[in-house]
Amino acid sequence: AVEQFLIDLEHEFEAALENVVFQQADGGTVPGPSAAEGGPLWLRLWYKFRALVLNHYLPYNRSFYGKFKDPLYLLMYGATLIPIHGVRVCFFAVILAMLLAPQPPDEHQLINFILIFKGMQFLTSGLVYMAKGSMQYFACYSFHKASLLECIDTSGPGASANWGQLVDYLGSVVLVWIAFYVLPQAKKHKTRPRHAGGNSTPLLAGEAPERDPRSRDSRSHSRLRRLLYYDMACFSTSIIVLCTLTARTCVDSLENGFLALGADMQFHSNIFWCCVLYSLLSLPFTLFTLPGLQKVLTHSNPTGFNSYGACVAFALPSAAAQQAAANEAAEQPSDRLTHLATSVAAGLLRTAAKGRAQRGGEDDGEYKKGDFRRGVMVNMKDGYSKAMEKIGGAADGVAATPGSSSSTAREGFRRPLLRLNSLFVPRQNGPESPSSPLHA
């Protein structure tokens, strides 16, 4: 077994070295599945939602650590850690549906789904729920000593889980076996043979990857099958423990029939801790979710999903591409700041030039103190004059309205505006000087 493991490790090391030396094709532009033109709206929305989720949760161009820089991935990852029964199973049920449809599914993604799903079971339904149950016992003992049993029945582990516990318990078995059942029909991405130039590029999703004819009997599938047999043995063990505990602790409910167990809080507590036991026994799956060990176990060619929802060969951006993206991201804020500063400076110079012209200076002369202030006043006067022209036109329109008095309408508009007009236009020939924009 150790010798075989070393051989597998050497094989994966050579494959990883080849991926580094030989340039890989970028699958970011490969079109993904989409609804036919004029198809139902719900189907088009589903494909867009599928592309968004898979591109962020199972990306083709981000590593295990790189995904933790994606806020949307962190949101989905956090959803699987919520200590509410059924949430994790429902989330992965949606992911599995996205992987299976449209057909055919990808071999690597199905294997990856099984390992990630069981690994999260150990973390969420195992460690997190065990900590949650322990804290519930501690809270009842610390704050409700006088009514300890009543507190455990109402607020203890499994007291409020209801059907969510069964969904979490049974779903942890059903989903992985569905994925494993479909695995022989899955297709495997392969790399093209090397060309004369020595380059090899991975086969993309749009290029109809070939099915591996020996997938049913491959060594990787055999190893995964043994892991699932181990998981089934762990599930059977937890069921035996559950039946034993129920027979010893729920005697009264059993005498009234199996349906009476649904209202027995002791039975709910038994399910809770047996689910925790089953989840803790999923530890071996967690080890194979670590970077590198999964390929040693499965020998499948890594894949991921692009922004169009297409399953393509996994390819991290080259160092040059990463550096170019970093430089572009660093330059963009600087360019925006430079453009903003240039626009502000040009506007200030135009205002000062108007002030210089107002005092009688030459167009190419020097700026003097007060030019900017005079320019601001010129801008305000120009804006005011344009506004008065529009208001004067509106007054003429009102005066021309049938049934209205022309003189009354005009005076109604002009009287309050003449006071404002005097602030900008000095009176030279009386209150209605010809220099006034309101002179009629």
Secondary structure, 3 states (H helix, E strand, C coil): CHHHHHHHHHHHHHHHHHHHHCCCCCCCCCCCCCCCCCCCHHHHHHHHHHHHHHHHHCECCCCCCHHHHCHHHHHHHHHCCCCCCCHHHHHHHHHHHHHHCCCCCEHHHHHHHHHHHHHHHHHHHHHHHHHHHHHHHHHHHHHCCCCHHHHHHHHCCCCCCCHHHHHHHHHHHHHHHHHHHHHHHCECCCECCCCCCCCCCECCHHHCCCCCCCCCCCHHHHHHHHHHHHHHHHHHHHHHHHHHHHHHHCHHHHHCCHHHHHHCHHHHHHHHHHHHHHHHCCHHHHHCCCCCHHHHHHCCCCEEECCCCCEEECCCCCHHHHHHHHHHHHHHHHHHHHHHHHHHHHHHHHHHHHHHHHCCCCCCCCCCCCHHHHHHHHHHHHHHHHHHHHHHHHHHHHHCCCCCCHHHHHHHHHHHHHHHHHHHCCCCCCCCCCCCCCCC
